[in-house]
């Protein structure tokens, strides 16, 4: 019974035994008193089908037990677990934090190739079960990540809408733009709004800005693409699209898709290096049908 070596567990067990003992003793004494006592005394004004209750004081034992519980609860919350004492959960969190700090120091200056390789390893272990080992989404069962962070991802969102990111502005509907206009908007976002600052279609950027302004994109994402002023969670900040910051939000909050719920990966305690590696791996993938 190694768990008894934890002082907090031991104190909690002793307290529970004490409470149980007091409850049994008090209840036994009151039951005995009820059996021996003869009905007498003042009745209250309450009456249910001819049954009334005596106007008696609260039992002293009950009051004492309640006060002891209140004192114990105050001590437990503010002076024992979890605020000011050892706990196994606290020890685990500290170990994770220490490991992540060592990990980040060791892998802080990886080359791009090494980052991509690390990200591939994380993806295969954590993500491929739903997105497939090629990240194409296993025939629509999950998001096709080969398009993520690229013009193709924006075009797909314009054509099919977006659901499940949990923004206050609601789900993004299908915009109904032509393929040419969608391509232009995607090039403008990647070149001028996103921190990536690069597009495959530089000749489409000016047209894309005009379409962005007239197609209603600014109504949710703001004129600069960073969202509506004073409404941080109204719509996605497009300046983060294609960066690890956008991926970090999805990993932290999860995503509700058309076929199910992607869970939050916050419990995995991914550190910044791992998230950056995963983002670089996904960005290195080529959309389906391209070389």
N, C-alpha and C positions, 0 to 999 in steps of 0.2 A: 504493500500500500504506500508507494512512493509519494502519492499526492498529499499524504499527511505531513510530509516535510515542508510543505508550503504553510507558513504561519497563518496566512489569511484563511486558507481552507480549514485549518485546525480551529481557529477562533470562530469561524462561521459554523462549524459542526458543533462546537461546545455551546454556542449561543442557541442553536436550533434545539439541542437536547434540553437546555435550560428552559426555553420557551415551552417545549412540549411538556416538561415536568410541571411547570407552573400551571399550565392549562389543565392538566389532569387533576392536580391537587385542588385547584380552585373550583373546577367543575364538579369534582366529587364532593367537596364540602357544601357547595350550593345545592346539589341534588339531595344530599342527606338532609340539609336544612329544610328543603321543600317537602320532603317526605314526613319529617317530624313535626313541622309547624302546623298549627291549626289556622284555618282561614280566619283572619280578623284584620281590622284596620280600615282606613278610609279608601274608598274606591274613586277612581278618576271619573270624569264626565263621559268618557268614551265608552260606547256600548255597541257590541256586534252580536246580533241575534241573541240578546239576553246575557251575553258574556262580557264582564267588565274586568279591568285590571286594577290591582292595588296601587295606590299612590306611594310606592316605596322609593327610597333613595337608591342610587346606583351602588352595587356591591363594592365594598372597599377593595377587595382583592382584584376585581376587574379594573378599577381605577389605577391601582398600583401597577398592575401588569401593563396597562396602556402607557403609563408614564415611563416605565422602564423601557418599553419598546421605542418610545419617542426618543429618549436619551441615547439608546443604543443605535438607532437609525442615524441620528445626528453625528455620533462618533464614527460610524461606519463610512458615511458618505464623505465627511470632511477631514477625518484624521487617519482612517485606515484605507482600505481599497476603494477606489483606485487612485485617489489623489495624492496620497502621501505615504505610500508603503509599497513593498515589493509585490509584484504580481507576475504570473507567468505570461500573461498577455503583454504586459509592459516590457518584460525581458525579451520576448520574441520581437516586438516592434523595434527595440533598441538594437538587437542583433541584425535585423533587416536593414536598418538605417546605417549601421556600421559597415555592413557588407556592401551596400550601394555606394557609400563614400569611397571605399577601397576600389570597387569596380570602376567608378568614374575616373579615379586618379590613374588607374592602370591602363584604361582604354581611352584616355582623353584625346590622344593625338593619332588616331587611326587614319590610314589613307582611305580615299573614297572606295577603293576596291575592297578593303577589309571591312568597311562599314556595310557595304552591300552584302558581303558574305555573312556578316553577323546578322543583318536583317533577314536574310533568307533563312537562316537557322531558326530565328524566332518565329518567322511566318510559318514554316513547316510544322513547328511544334504547336503553336497557339492558334493559327488562323486557317490552315489548309483544310481542316475538317469540314468547314462550311464553304470556303471560297475556292477549294480545290488546290492541288499542288501547283497548277499553272496560274492560279489567281483569277481565272476567268469566270468564277461563280458557279461552276458545275451546272451549265445549261439553265441559268436563271434562278437557281436555288438560293443564291446569295449575290451580293454586288460584285460586278466585274471590276476588280481592282487594277487590271491592266490599263484602264482608262483614267484611274484616279490621279489627280494632280496635273492633268493635261487638258488640252483643248477638247479631246474626245469626251472626257468626263463632263465638261460643261455643256457640250452639245447634247449629250444623252440626257442631262437634267432638264435642259430646255425642251427637249422633245417629249420626255416622259414625266416630268415633274419630280418632286422630291418629297419623301415622307420619312417620319420617324426620328428626326433630329431633336425634337422637343423644344423648338423655339416658340416664343409667345405669339409671333405673327401667324402661326399655323403652318399647314403644309403648303409647299409651292405647287401651284397648278401647272398644267401643260400650257406653254405660252403661245403655241400655234405659229411660231415663226417659220419662215422658209429655211431650208437647209443652208442657203447662202447667208442669210441674216444670222442664223444661229452660229455659223462658223465665224462670222465677223465679230459677234459679241464675245465669243470665246477667245478670239485673238486679242481683243481689247482688254479683257479681264486679265489674261496671262501677261500681257506686255506692260500695261499701265497700272492696274490695280493690285494684282498679286505681288507679293514680295519676291516671287520667282523672277519677275521682270524679263521674261523671255517667251517668245511665241514662234510657232512653226510657220505662221502666216503673217509676216510683218506688213504686207501690202493691204491687209484687211483691217488694220487697227483703227484708222480714222473712220471708216464706215461703221465699224463696231461701236465706236463711241456714240455716233449719232443714233444707231439703233438702240443702244443701251438707254439713252436719254428719252427716246420716244416710245419704247415698248413697255414701259412701266417698271423696269428693273430698279430704278432709283427710288421708287415708291416704298420698297421694302429694304433694299440694301443701302440706300442713301446715295447721294450724288457722287460720293467718292468711293462707294463700294464697301465702306467700313461699318455699315449699319446706320440705323437712325440715331441721331444725337439724343443722349439721355435715355436710350432704350437699348441697353447692352445685349439683351437676350431676345430682341424682336426678330432678327433674321441673321443668317451667317455673315461673318466678317470676311468678305471675299479677298481682302488683302492677305489673309492667312491661308487661302486655298493653295494647295500644292506644297505646304510647309509642314514640319512636324507639329506645329502648334494646332493645326486643324485636326491632324490625326490624334493628337493628345486629347482633344475634346471628345472625339468619337469614342476613344478607348475608355475615357472616364465616365461618359454618360450612356454609352451603348447606343443602339439605333433600332427603331421599330421598322421593319421592312414589310413588304407585301406578303411574305410567306412566314414571318415569324419575328422573334425578338432577338437581336444581337445583345448579349448581356454586357454590363459594364465590366471592364477589365481592371478597375481600380484596385481590386483585391490582389492582383498580381504584383503590385508594387513595381511596375516597370520604371526604371530610372530614365533620365533624360537621354543618356547615351543610347540605351536600347530603343527608345522611341525614335530618335533620330536615325538609327540604323535601319529600323523597320520602314520609316518613311523613305529613306534613300533606296532601299531595295524595291519598294513599290513604285517609286518614280523611275527606276531603271527598267521596269517591264515595258514591253512594247504592246500596244493595243492589238487585238485579234485582227489578223489579216495584214499586219504591217511588219516590215523587217527593219 
